[in-house]
Amino acid sequence: MSGSGSGDGEEFVGWEEKPKPYIFYKDRPEWSDVQPVPQNDGPNPVVCIAYTPKFQDVYDYFRAIVHRNERSSRALKLTEDAAILNPANYTVWAYRRSIINDLKSDLDEELKLSTKMVFEHPKNYQIWFHRMAIIDWLKDPGDELSFIASVLELDSKNYHAWQHRQWLIRKFNLWEGELEFVSSLIDRDIRNNSAWNQRYFVISNFKDINSTDIVESEVEYSLNKIRLTPNNESPWNYLRGILQSQCLYKNTSLRAALDTMVNNNICSPFLEEFRVDIIEEQLEDGIGNKDELLDVAKDILDNLSNTLDTIRVNYWNYRLKKINRQYSNAADVE
């Protein structure tokens, strides 16, 4: 199709439009009634920020419309320019929402702008908060879960995306299918702590976390992942969260799994810490031979402080002193 022209005789140069040259607000006739308000840095500023002429022009006029409390279509466009120049400016977004609310602007169009800006600045809190407000006004989640999933494809540990997802799920009761979504992320990256956190969020809010069947199912799920990567802290933390209201030594499947790992010579500080926690519970409840339990606890804690987790040597020494102080009969315990 080379050499084809447009209907008015002009040469066709491609599908993409050439960017229009920027016209300063001070040079736009439709803004001639507004007196720009320069930034006031005080009489003797120590270090002035070297704003670009475009930035200074846009924000001088933004301050002017805020001062006038103008809520108009042109003011809405101005806040878009201001947000693009500084997407972290909370005041710009807040004022933009007030204009949108007054003008009853098209919220779907606003969502499109938000989508573009999220992909350009995926970890900008103000953009995500603005998006949340627009969806809240729409009272419809639409395809937001899919949108968030596409953002997580770029960075599966984006805190802002996960925070937004949790708000959306709670707001619109979108629990169904979330556990499967999270499981797929964990399968792809077993060390994705954000996905593990989301799994706990779903289980603790949507499922009965005190149900024996749920607990046992999640314990087995965690242990299966631990067997794959025993030095990955994420499933261990998840396991601890699932069992936080239960007595560890009474969970026979957990103890059997830990014993098997020990017998298979698995070296993991998280495994050993669980073993110490179980021993402490047994000592507290008077279960088992106290002297034998103290000896095992000492061996484990010595191994942690001297070999497996030397970075936390002071913590492990503290744990050992605490156990000895509470449960040992030796007179010379410090």
Disulfide bonds with the S-S distance in Angstrom:
none
